[in-house]
Amino acid sequence: MTMTEERREAAVKVPALAIDMKLEIVVIPVSDVDRAKAFYAGLGWRLDADFASGNGWRVIQFTPPGSPASVIFGKNVTAAAPGSAQGLYVIVSDIEAAPSDLVRRGVEVSKVFHGAGHAHVGADEPYLFGRLRFSGPDPEHGSYRSFASFSDPDGNGWLMQEITTRLPGRVEGGTAFTSAADLASALRRAAAAHGEHEKRSGGQHDENWPDWYAEYIVREQAGKPPLS
């Protein structure tokens, strides 16, 4: 057996280490750096960095509220054509409130829509990944199913997707919220579900509602069956 074969055999026998690989940066191509900076600042995103050097290089980083990942753009950062980044997802917990906030900030946002998986009549037009959109949020208000879209001044395309309940296995570890707004939305959903729970229980006040809320929110984030 050669030395190379011995190494390969040893590698098969030794279990791989669990190494985190966290996606933190997405590069978007822009033509006018200052115009793009003003646009993303206007979204309410946090400006993390604006670095430049004397050889014409400049990089700017923004992070959306509550996001573990950031975007960067600048000068001599990427060879991609400005506006060629499409299908950039930002996840929101309220598909009505999030677009309204951007409109208030002067951003042109599409009407809320859902995908073509439902046989409902609506205005059809292509959206970011080429499917058809139907007007309004998902009729069943299902998680992952309602969207709104907007673009930056170069035409880089963003898609807001409403997610309230994660698919099983999607969330690892404990329950965590990265913003007060997301926690507030989770509490509102828990309150609505708990109201139905109290009705089914004969309308009696549930003194253990904090425990019920907590279990509901944890199960929702982990993609487990909801409490009844």
VMD Tcl script that draws the C-alpha trace (Angstrom):
set ca {
  {0.00 0.00 0.00}
  {1.39 3.39 -0.94}
  {1.66 6.35 1.42}
  {-1.20 8.13 -0.44}
  {-3.48 5.09 -0.11}
  {-2.68 4.84 3.61}
  {-3.64 8.49 4.11}
  {-6.92 8.02 2.25}
  {-7.77 4.94 4.33}
  {-6.99 6.82 7.53}
  {-9.14 9.74 6.44}
  {-12.13 7.42 5.92}
  {-11.77 5.95 9.42}
  {-11.48 9.31 11.22}
  {-14.82 11.15 11.52}
  {-14.87 14.66 10.09}
  {-14.88 17.55 12.54}
  {-18.03 19.66 12.73}
  {-16.69 22.97 11.44}
  {-19.03 25.95 11.25}
  {-19.21 27.63 7.86}
  {-21.28 30.77 8.30}
  {-22.45 32.73 5.28}
  {-21.86 36.34 6.27}
  {-21.25 38.38 3.12}
  {-23.04 38.74 -0.22}
  {-21.41 40.93 -2.87}
  {-23.69 43.07 -5.02}
  {-22.47 44.92 -8.13}
  {-23.27 48.62 -8.44}
  {-22.32 51.36 -10.87}
  {-22.49 54.39 -8.56}
  {-21.12 53.68 -5.10}
  {-22.42 56.81 -3.38}
  {-25.88 56.40 -4.90}
  {-26.00 52.79 -3.68}
  {-24.78 53.84 -0.24}
  {-27.57 56.41 0.04}
  {-30.16 53.85 -1.08}
  {-29.20 51.14 1.41}
  {-28.84 53.67 4.23}
  {-32.36 54.82 3.34}
  {-33.64 51.27 3.88}
  {-32.66 51.61 7.52}
  {-29.80 49.11 7.17}
  {-26.77 49.51 9.42}
  {-23.62 50.94 7.84}
  {-20.74 48.77 9.08}
  {-17.84 49.98 6.97}
  {-16.75 52.39 4.25}
  {-13.10 51.78 3.43}
  {-11.09 53.18 0.54}
  {-7.50 53.12 -0.66}
  {-5.51 55.33 -2.99}
  {-5.59 52.87 -5.90}
  {-9.30 53.35 -6.61}
  {-10.54 50.56 -4.36}
  {-13.51 51.15 -2.06}
  {-15.78 48.78 -0.16}
  {-18.98 49.51 1.77}
  {-20.80 47.06 4.03}
  {-24.42 47.20 5.19}
  {-26.38 44.82 7.42}
  {-30.20 44.57 7.35}
  {-31.91 44.86 10.76}
  {-31.71 41.58 12.66}
  {-29.64 39.86 9.95}
  {-26.55 37.73 10.68}
  {-25.38 38.32 7.08}
  {-24.32 41.53 5.36}
  {-23.91 42.91 1.85}
  {-20.87 44.64 0.42}
  {-20.42 46.72 -2.72}
  {-17.99 49.30 -3.91}
  {-15.35 50.13 -6.47}
  {-13.12 47.38 -7.90}
  {-14.89 44.89 -5.65}
  {-16.45 42.64 -8.29}
  {-16.34 42.24 -12.06}
  {-20.05 41.35 -12.22}
  {-22.30 43.68 -14.21}
  {-24.17 46.25 -12.11}
  {-27.73 45.08 -11.51}
  {-26.97 41.43 -12.25}
  {-27.59 40.23 -8.68}
  {-31.12 38.81 -8.61}
  {-33.11 36.73 -6.15}
  {-31.52 38.22 -3.04}
  {-33.74 37.12 -0.18}
  {-34.48 39.01 3.01}
  {-36.71 37.16 5.46}
  {-39.43 39.06 7.31}
  {-41.93 38.03 9.95}
  {-44.74 40.31 8.71}
  {-45.21 40.63 4.94}
  {-47.63 43.53 5.34}
  {-45.54 45.63 7.74}
  {-42.13 45.17 6.06}
  {-43.09 46.53 2.61}
  {-45.07 49.36 4.24}
  {-41.95 50.44 6.12}
  {-39.93 50.58 2.89}
  {-42.67 52.54 1.10}
  {-42.63 55.02 3.98}
  {-38.90 55.40 3.33}
  {-39.55 56.25 -0.31}
  {-38.71 52.85 -1.82}
  {-40.79 51.47 -4.69}
  {-42.04 48.03 -3.59}
  {-44.26 45.56 -5.41}
  {-47.66 44.64 -4.05}
  {-47.62 41.61 -1.76}
  {-48.02 38.42 -3.76}
  {-47.88 34.65 -3.49}
  {-46.63 31.97 -5.86}
  {-48.41 30.07 -8.61}
  {-49.00 26.98 -6.51}
  {-52.56 28.06 -5.84}
  {-55.39 28.09 -8.37}
  {-56.50 31.64 -7.67}
  {-57.18 34.33 -10.23}
  {-54.73 37.19 -10.13}
  {-52.51 39.43 -12.19}
  {-49.60 37.39 -13.54}
  {-46.14 38.82 -14.04}
  {-42.74 37.23 -13.68}
  {-40.86 37.75 -10.46}
  {-37.30 37.23 -9.47}
  {-36.87 33.56 -10.22}
  {-39.24 33.37 -13.18}
  {-42.45 32.03 -11.71}
  {-45.87 33.68 -11.73}
  {-47.20 35.85 -8.96}
  {-50.77 36.10 -7.73}
  {-51.95 39.25 -5.99}
  {-52.14 39.30 -2.21}
  {-50.57 37.18 0.52}
  {-50.91 33.41 0.52}
  {-54.63 32.65 1.09}
  {-53.73 30.16 3.82}
  {-51.14 32.50 5.32}
  {-48.62 29.70 5.12}
  {-45.03 30.32 6.12}
  {-42.58 30.69 3.17}
  {-45.42 31.53 0.75}
  {-45.90 35.31 0.71}
  {-43.56 37.79 -0.96}
  {-42.90 41.36 -2.02}
  {-40.03 42.59 -4.19}
  {-37.96 45.72 -4.73}
  {-34.79 46.73 -6.55}
  {-31.90 49.04 -5.84}
  {-31.04 51.89 -8.26}
  {-28.92 49.53 -10.42}
  {-31.68 46.92 -10.66}
  {-30.27 44.37 -8.23}
  {-33.39 42.46 -7.23}
  {-34.50 41.82 -3.66}
  {-37.28 39.52 -2.53}
  {-38.92 39.77 0.87}
  {-40.26 36.41 2.01}
  {-42.49 35.96 5.05}
  {-41.41 33.13 7.34}
  {-43.15 32.62 10.65}
  {-42.71 28.86 11.16}
  {-39.50 27.15 10.14}
  {-39.41 23.76 8.47}
  {-38.31 20.89 10.76}
  {-34.56 20.73 11.22}
  {-33.98 24.25 9.92}
  {-33.18 25.77 13.30}
  {-30.34 24.35 15.40}
  {-29.83 24.98 19.09}
  {-32.03 27.18 21.25}
  {-34.64 29.72 20.26}
  {-33.18 33.15 19.51}
  {-34.43 36.45 18.10}
  {-32.13 39.01 16.57}
  {-34.52 41.95 16.85}
  {-37.30 43.23 19.07}
  {-39.62 43.36 16.04}
  {-39.23 39.62 15.35}
  {-39.86 38.75 19.00}
  {-42.93 41.01 19.05}
  {-44.31 39.28 15.94}
  {-43.77 35.87 17.54}
  {-45.57 37.01 20.68}
  {-48.52 38.28 18.63}
  {-48.81 34.92 16.84}
  {-48.60 33.12 20.17}
  {-51.28 35.40 21.63}
  {-53.65 34.70 18.72}
  {-53.08 30.93 18.97}
  {-53.50 31.03 22.75}
  {-56.80 32.86 22.35}
  {-58.08 29.95 20.25}
  {-56.70 27.54 22.84}
  {-58.68 29.29 25.60}
  {-61.85 29.15 23.49}
  {-61.45 25.39 23.05}
  {-60.91 25.12 26.81}
  {-64.31 26.65 27.59}
  {-63.18 30.26 27.72}
  {-61.34 29.84 31.01}
  {-58.42 32.14 31.72}
  {-55.17 30.20 31.46}
  {-52.94 31.19 34.38}
  {-50.06 29.28 32.77}
  {-50.16 31.38 29.61}
  {-46.45 32.38 29.87}
  {-45.45 28.70 29.72}
  {-47.88 28.14 26.82}
  {-46.49 31.14 24.93}
  {-42.91 30.00 25.48}
  {-43.60 26.45 24.29}
  {-45.52 27.74 21.26}
  {-42.69 30.06 20.19}
  {-39.98 27.43 20.66}
  {-41.95 24.83 18.69}
  {-42.72 27.35 15.93}
  {-39.06 28.22 15.46}
  {-38.01 24.57 15.48}
  {-40.63 23.59 12.89}
  {-42.43 21.23 15.30}
  {-46.22 20.64 15.26}
  {-48.03 23.58 16.88}
  {-49.70 23.45 20.25}
  {-53.47 23.08 20.23}
}
mol new
graphics top color blue
foreach p $ca { graphics top sphere $p radius 0.5 }
foreach p [lrange $ca 0 end-1] q [lrange $ca 1 end] { graphics top cylinder $p $q radius 0.2 }
display resetview
